């Protein structure tokens, strides 16, 4: 238990991102909601069975972090219309989806957990919900890409003439494969601890070190680019490079440092500039914006270096309060404080359970310390008896 | 007082064998111990002093270095007057026990929770609650 600086800072990093991860109840509420949208669309919209709504992005990948400065989670979904490319246009599809979604809002807004409104964005529609639900649903209109995999889609973009290629379901499967063995082992451990079958453990609980690496990267990115959203690298770009760079490390601190060091090696030089191809749909370049704005690539590499420096610097401090102060600068004060408080609770509970030991060579407290720390209660103030 | 009270010599002998001990002496029936404690790998290293005299109800524990508190700290949590650490309920220490086995590990644990308290403003170490310390907002 937490015998090295790396183990301890890994625990703090993990609990910092746990603090901003989507809670299980919200995850379940969001799942119920996109299923309700999907079912309603399938039953009520034109063409009936031709409408499917499924999750994509960080919600599907299990790498959600609360957006910086917000109390609401983004839940990304795809609304896939089972029609041929020749029978529609980007604008037509976008408006059709918008029309049925506004009908959905009208039909459900009287419900306590029903949608409160609908907004159009560049690529998607956003369904808003009452504040207490702490989420909104982004719905990306899409049609099948019949020339690629069965899950491949074409998506609309208000600012681009050509349909955009994508394949979020295949991407999620690829991402999962990058830490597959670890996920299987983790699921078995969780099932054993809960005395249940492995398949009874919800996907949400099975978070590998790779999931946590991506969450650490995204959280640091959110803080780093807080005042410069235009320059902020997209989650999909960060996630793809982190998954390529992942070597199956168990300590989060070292896994993040390694990711930061290796990620640039997976950026390719293409004929028209830098490339980070979608691993399951090479026609999609996640670094597309860098072609027109090369300075963004420089900002991206600079950010990775900064993240490495911030972590190494935090690890070099002594005093949990000083380490926490340094981590707060990079990851935000509130989640870091919560993580440190959780660490305090863990040490207290370990001692209460009779498992905390004291190492006579250093004063270090851990489950491996030779002298058992007897149970006791810190007492109050006043004069000493 | 417990029937088999440990003598100061017994306490000294046990403390002298502890690797974290810097000095331990008995002068005029007063045991004086100084040692260095680092409660976690990311914690500071603290120089801690324990004194215990014949007939004294319980040992007195103070932190010599680094100075406790600092900017924004108005009062420390779980201390007696003069910032002596409050480590246990009065009945949890009896003089048949060894300082090495009880007081020194508890002092290290106090230091761990002190750092957590400095980071969070909340005492996570458990125990009696009347003074949990205050930090300026």
Interface residues (C-beta under 8 A of the other chain):
Chain A: X2 X3 X4 X5 X7 X8 X9 X315 X317 X318 X319 X320 X321 X322 X323 X324 X325 X336 X337 X340 X341 X343 X344 X345 X347 X348 X351 X352 X356 X358 X360 X361 X362 X363 X364 X365 X369 X371 X372 X373 X374 X376 X377 X378 X379 X380 X381 X382 X383 X384 X385
Chain B: X18 X19 X20 X35 X36 X37 X38 X39 X40 X41 X42 X43 X44 X45 X46 X57 X58 X60 X77 X78 X79 X80 X81 X84 X86 X87 X88 X89 X90 X92 X100 X101 X102 X104 X105 X106 X108 X109 X110 X111 X112 X113 X115 X116 X117 X118 X119 X120 X121 X122 X123 X124 X125 X126 X127 X128 X129 X130 X131
